[in-house]
Amino acid sequence: MDRVAIIGASMTRFGQRDEWITSLLAEAGTACLEDATVAPDDIDHVYVSNMASGEFEGQTGIMNALAHDLGLMPAYAQRIDQTSASGGAGAYAAWQSVASGASELTLLVGGEKMTHRSTAEATDVIASITHPVEYKHGLTLPSFAGLTARLYLHQYGAPRESLAKVAVKNHRNGLDNPHAQFRKEVDLETVMESPIVADPLRLYDFCPITDGSAALLFCPESVAQEYTDDYVVVSGIDGATDTHVVHERADPTTMGGVVESSRGAYEMADRTPDEIDVAELHDMFTILEFLQSEDLGFFEKGRGWEAVEEGVTDRDGELPINTSGGLKSKGHPLGASGVAQLYEIYQQLIGDAGPRQVPAEIGLACNVGGFGNCVTTTILEVAG
């Protein structure tokens, strides 16, 4: 089977945007086609990763709108919703469409429009991810994060400052990302003294509410070679789920979906965790960077916090994590985040990440839905 390649990528500015979802999607889609020098009418399939355009804007049929706006007709169009893991799920669907031979050129665009709603309204839409029984009792993703962070700190003897150092690191990385929502550094004292949201987590332990979009163009490697020498291949990709009711998990500090999806991705790529050069993890909350880095096999269980303390995950460390600034600094437009993670890995691998550039030939992105309810892990490699 011909390997699946990515030959184009784009990302809009993340943050508070005046444009609505269809315009954000069109902005990223147009830029991606231009980046790959591919004509719109050459596209066979188009996938739109989006969690809640209906709930946020009362707008459905956005995949058809995008096909019309970009002149992609008669391409097959489909919306992919896997909550906050929609972007990774979209990448899996796009990969499948090419790997199966059903499509020669597949465009993936992920996006969300959220900032026009109040924080309470946006939080309520996001909380719909949880099980109805949990939702009825007022449990939200931030509350799960706070409870899990408290358990992790107690169980593994990690200092509270270690979580704050994730925020400091990712804000420092986001400073060099022209697309990031927050392009400013924060110090440890600022994070530690910010208002409590879900003890022990404070305001700076959480990602913001965000508008934005990102896009990728997939094709067989043989087709990629007709367009460019600068492409990457999807060497491994897999998805998995965990219990929908979080309290049913044997260990809340282990995200089974991350463990299982990464195992499949590593096997497909014939790679091990210590071969990964750069990673983008789903740091919707700072505690998630610890959990994912361990469940992906980068560090021993309960030792992820030590890696942050020792600078291992810094941009100049042994394993740079979230060079983009992560969701924490870059922003988290739900349907776009998983696509934007892969955009960052793509940029790193082709050597076009600017001041964020690190030496990298193999990169990994882990996109999480809910509190680990569903996960997609993707490994990209430099062609060769």
N, C-alpha and C positions, 0 to 999 in steps of 0.2 A: 504494500500500500504506500502510495506517495505520502510523504509527511505533509502536515498542514502548516502553512507559513502565515505570518502577519507581515503585510507589505506597506501598511499605512496606519497612522494613528493621529489622534487629535484630542484636545481637551480645551474646553472653554474656561474662562475665568470663573472660579467658584466664589460664592458669597451671596450677597443680596443683589438680585438682578431684577430689572424692570420687565424683562421679557417673560412670556408665558412658556409653558412646556414645549409646545410645538416649535416655537422659534428657537429655543435652546437646543432642541434635538437637531433642527435644520442647521444651526451654526456649526455644531460639532461634525455632523454628517458631511456637510459641504467641505469643511477643512480636511477631513480624512480622505475624501475622494481626491482632492487637490494634492494632498501629500503623496498619495500613491499614483497620481496621474492616470486615474481610471475614470472613464466616462460613466455617467449615471446609468445609461441604458445597457451597460455591460453587466450590471448587478443582477444576480439570479435570486438571491434570498436577502431579506433585510429583517433583522431582529431588533426589537426595542426593549431594553431592560428598564422596567419602571414598576414601582411598587403601588403607587396610590394616586395616579392622576385624577381618577374619579372622585376620590375622597378629598383631595387637596383643591382641585379646580373644577370638579364636575365635568371633566373632559375625558371621554373615552375614544376609542378608535384612533389612538395616536399613531399606531403603526401605519395605518392607511394614509393618515395625514402626512406623515413623513415621506412615504413613497410618492405621494402627489407633489409635495413641496420640492423634493429633490429631483423629480422627473425619473423615478426608478421604475415606473410601470413598464411591463406587467409583472415585475418581480413579486415573488411570494413574500408576504409580510406577516409577522407574528409578534405579539407582545409577550415578554417573559416576566412573570412576577414570581419572585421567590423571596419576598420581603426585602430586608436589607442586604441579602445575598443575591439580589436580582442580577447584578452586573456579572458576577462569576457564573451564575446559571446561564446567562446570555452567552458568555464566552464558550461554555460547554455546548450549548445548542448550536452556535456558529461553527465550532469545531466539528461537531457531529454532521452538520449539513455538508461540509466539505469532505470530511473523511469518508462518508458514505458514498460519495460520488454524486449526490443529489444536486450539488451546487458547485460551480467553479469559482465564483466570486461572491462572497457573503459579507455584507456590511452589518456590523453590530454598533448600535448607538444606545447609550444608557443615559438617563436623565431624570431629574426630579425638580419640581417647583414647590417650595415649602415656606419661604420667608414671609409671604403675604398673610399667613395665618398666625395667630397669637401662639406664644409658647405653649399655653395650655391646650389649645386646639391641636397643634402639631404633635404634642406629647400623647394626646388621646388617640390620634390616628396611628402613631407608632406602637402604642400599647395594645392595639388590636392584634399584634403579633402573638401575644401571650394567650394561654389557654383561657377559655371563658370563666372557669372557676377562679383562676388567679386574678383575672381582670376584675371580676365581681368584688373581690376583696381589696381592690386598689393596688395590687402589685404591678409595678412597671419595670421596664428594663433597668432604669437607674437603681431601683430598690434591689433587684437581683445583683447588680454590680456591687452595691455597697455591702450586702450580706456576704457575697463571695470574697470580696477584698478583705473583710474582717476575718473570715475563716482562713484565708491564705496567709495573712500576716501572722496570725496566731499559730497556725499549723507549721509554718516553715521559718519562723523567727525573723521575718523580714521587717526592717524598719519602715515606718510610714513614709519617710523621705524617699525611699526607693521608688515608690509610685510617682511622687512628684518629679523625680528625675526623668521619668519617661516623658512627662509633659514638657519639661525644660528642653530635653533633647529634640523632641519633635517640633517644637516652636523654633528652635535654632535652625533645623533643617528647612522648615517652611519659609524662613526669611529669604532663602535663595530660590524659591519657587514662584515665578511670576503669576501662576494660576491660583495660588493659595488664598484662602479667605483671610487668614491671619498671618500677615508678614511682619511679625514682631517677636523679639526675644522676650522671655519671661525668666525671672530668677527663682531660685528655690523658695525664698521667703514669700514672694508673691503668690506662688502656688499653695504653699502651706497655710497662708493666712486668708485665702479666698473663702467665700461663704460655703458652709457645709450644705451639700445637696442630699447625699445618702451616706451617712457616717460609715467609714472614715473618708469617703470620697468627697472632694470639694469641687467648686465650680471649674477649676482648671484641669480636673481629671476627666472632664466630659468634652466630647466634640460638639460643634455648634450645629444649629439648623441652617441649611444651606440650599441654594439654587445652583444648578450647573449641569453640564453634560460632557460626555467623552465618547470617543468612537474608535473602532478598530476595523481593519479590512483583512479578511481571511481568504486564503486560496491554497491550492496544492503547491508544493514546492516547485514543481516543474513550471507552473504558471508564474510563480514569483520571479523566477530567473529571467522571464521575458520582460519584466518591468524594472527590476532593480537588482543590484548586488548587495544592498543594505536591507536585509530582512532577517527576521528571527523565526524559529520554528517552535511549535508547541510540542515539546518532547514528552510531556506528561500532564494529564488532567483527569480529575475524578471528583465526584460529589458524594456526600453522605448526609445522613440525618442522625439526630439524637432524640431523646424523649422530648415530647412537646411540653410536658409538665416538668419543670426544672427540679422540683424537690424530689422527684422519683429517681434521680441519678444517684448512683452509689457514692460518687465523689463529685461534688459541685465544682471543684477546682480542676476537674478533667473534662475537656470538651470532646466527647466521643466522635462527633462529626469531623473535628479537625484531625484526630488520630486516624480515622478510617479513610477520609478523603486523601490525606497526605500519603498514607500507605499505598493507595492505588496509584497516585501520581508518581511516587518514587519508583514503583515497580514498572510502570509503563515507560518511564524515562530511563530506567536502569541506572538510577542515581541514588545516592545516600544523602542524608541531611548535611554532612560535613563537606559536600561538594557544592553547596549553594553559596554563591558569592554575594548576593544582595537579596533582601526580602521586603515585601510590602505586606504588613499585617493589619488586621481590622481593629484598630485601637479606638473604637467608639467610646470606650472607657479605658483609662490607663491600665487597669488590672488585666484587660484582655491581651495586652502585649505580652505580659508574663505568661498567661495561660497558653496562648498560641505558640509562643517560642518554645515552650516545653513540649506541648503535644505534637508539634511538628518534628520533634527530635533534635532540635538545635542544642538544647541544654537539658540536664537531668531534671526530673521532677522536683520542684521546690527550689531550683537554683537559677531560674531566669532572672530574678531580682539581682543576684550577684553579678550577672553579666552586664546589667545596666550600670550597677555601681562601679564596675571595673572598666567601663568604657568599651566593652567588646562590641556593643551594638551602635556605637557612635559612627559617624560617617567615615572616620579614619580608623575605625576598629576592625577586628577580624571578620565580623559579620554585620555590616551596616543594615539596620532595620529602619524602614520608613524614611528613606532619604527624601521623599516628597514632602515630608512634614506630617504624613499620616492623616487619618481622619481628624485627628486632634487639631492640627494647624491648617491643613489643606481644606478641610470641610467635608461634610457627609451628605450630599444629595443622594438619597437612598439608592435609587436605581442606577446612578452613575458611578458609585464608589468602586465597585468591583472592576469596572472598565477602566477607571482612572488608575487603579492599582497597576493594571497591566500596561497602561500607557507609560507609567513611570519605569517599569521593568524594561519595556521596549526601548525607551529613550536611553536607559543605562547601557543596554546591550549593544546598541548601534553607536554608542559614544556621543550622544547628542543631549546629555543632561546638563550641560553648562557647568556652573559652579557647584552643582550637586554631584558631578560625575565621580564615580568610584570605579576601580578596576573590576570588571565583571564580564563573565562569559555565560554564566548560568544564574537565572533569577527565579524567585518563587513569589507567588501572590496567594494569600489566603483571605477569602471573602466569606463573612459569617452573617447568617440570618438569625434575627432574634438574639437569644442568649445561647448561641451554639445549636439552635434547633435544626439548621440546615447549613451546609458548608460546601464550598467549591475550592479546591486547591489546584493551582496551575503552575507548571514549570515551563519556562521559556529558555531557549538557548540560542547562542549565536550560530548562524548557519555554517555548515562545514562538515 
